[in-house]
């Protein structure tokens, strides 16, 4: 079985966060994790992810202060203690972390891919010749260190091997896949947080 870790799982060194029943506080931080290997997520995508989370959080009945957290404070492997220090610096009690990863599956046949997320592994049945875009979202209650909200958003795009080897076509495929995943993120967050409002 193919495997990969989301950037968010890497932030916590692959150890799944315990789940709790913590609501989002009135003082919330929102950040998008960078990747050690490829640098920051493209700024436009980072801003879109933060905007989607802010819009969702603003849709329920709680009046919140929502602060974006610069990705330079969110390097992989720093873990919970660093996150708590970051929370103090930004004056927040809960932090929503998001990460976006893309994986190409070139195999002749499809099958399960085990994706390690911030809250544990998930199996995704992925067809062959597909580009998987995976957005991992978790809300960390800084006092307890537990995850109060977690969600994964998946988008698949069929991509042949020729497209993957041509830099121009590959960039376009990655851009199309990213746009689709961001649209799904907005929809999922909107549905989840409007449901909490009721």
N, C-alpha and C positions, 0 to 999 in steps of 0.2 A: 504494500500500500504506500502510495506517495504521501509525503508529509511536508508541512511547513508551519512555521510559527508566525503569527502576526507581530507587527512591531510592538503592539501593546503587550503581548505575552513576553516579549523580550525585555520590556521595561521592568517587569517583575521577575526577570530571570526564569521565565517558564513555569514558575510556581503559581497555580491558580489561586485567585483571591477567594476568600471565604465569602459566602453570600449572606446578606442580612436584610432586614426590612426597614432600611433607612430612607426617609424622604429626602429630597433635595432641600438644602437649607436656604435661608434668605440671602446668604452670601456665597455665591457660586463662581468658581473659576472654570473656564473651558479652554482646553489646549489640544493641539494636534501633535502627535509624536513625530520627530524626524527619524531618519534612518542613518545609522552609523556608516553604512556602505555608500548610500547614494545621496546623502545630504538631506536637506529639508524637503518636505512635500512642496510641490509647486505652490507659490504664494496664492494664486487665484483659487486653487483647490482647497488650501488651508483656510482661506477666508470664507469659502462657500460652506465648508464643514462647520466652522464656528457659527456662521450666520444661521444655518439650519438648526443647530442646537439652541442658539439664543431665541430663535422664533418659537421653537417648541416649548422652551422653558417659560416664555412670556405668555403662552396661551392658557396656562392654568390660573387658578385664582390667587396664588401666592405672589405678593409683590417682592421681587428679587433684585438684588444688585448682581449683575453678571459681568465678570471681568475676563477678557481674553488673556491667556497666559502665553508669553513668548516661548517658542519651541526650544530656545537655547537653555531653558530651565528643565527640559524634559528629555535629556539624553538617555539612550537605552541602558538598562541595567542599573539605573540609579535607585529604583525601588521606593518603598513606602516612606522611609525616613526622609529622603530627599523631597518626596511629594509633600510631606508634612511641613518641611521648611519652606517650600515654595508657597504652600497655602498661607503660612504666617506672613511671608513677604508680600503676598497679594491681598491679604486680609479676607480670606475665604475659609469656609468650614467644610465645603464639599467641592470636589473637582471632577468634572467630566473630562475624560481623556478619550481621544479618538485616534485611530490609525487607519491608513489605507495601504493595502498591499496588492500587488498584481503578480500572478503566476501563470506562465504558459505551459499547457500540457501538450507536448508534441506526440505522445504515444499513438500507436495505431488504433488502440481500443481505449474506451473510457473506463471509468471505475471510481472507486472511492479514494478521496484525498482526505487525510486526517489533518485538520487545521487546529493548531493550539492557539486558543484565545486567552484573554485576560482571566476568564473564569473557568477555563478547562477546555478539553478537546471537543471538537465537533467534526463529524464526518460529512463530507460533501460529495455527492455522486456527480462527477464531472465527465462530460463527453470528451472524446479525443479531439485534438486540434482546437482547444478552447483556451481563451484568455479569461482567467478568473480574477475578478476584482473583489476584494474582501475588505469591508469596513467593520472594524471592531470598536464598540463603544462601551465604556464602563463609567459609572459614577462611583467615586470612592468617598466614603464618609471618613474624613481625616481622623476623627477621634477614635473610632473603632478599627479603622483600616479595612473595613468590609465593603463589598460591592453592594450598593443599594439598587442599582439599575444596570442591566447589561443587555446589549442587543448586538446582533451581527447582521450586516446587510451584504447580500451576495448578488453579483451581476456576472453573467457569462456572455462571452462574445466568441463566435466561431472565427478562428483565425488559422489559415493554412500556413504550412512551413515556409513557403515562398514569401508570404507577407512578413513573417517573423524575421527572415534574413535580410530583407530590404529595409534599411534604416528609415526611409521616408514613409513607407507603408506601415512599418511597425509603430512609428510615432503617431500616425493617424489612428491606428487600431487602439493604441493605449489611450489616446484622447477620447475616442468614441466610447470605450469601455468605462473610462473615468466619468464621463458625462452621464452615462446611464446609471452608474452606481450612486453618484451624487443626487440624481433625481429620485432614486429609490430611497436614499437616506432621508431626504426631505419628507417624502410620503410617509415612511415608517415612523419617524419621530413625531410628525404631526398627528398621526393616528394614535400613537402610544400616549402622548401627553394630553390630547383632547379627551381620551378615555379616562385619564386620571382626574380630569376636571369635574367629571360627572359625579 
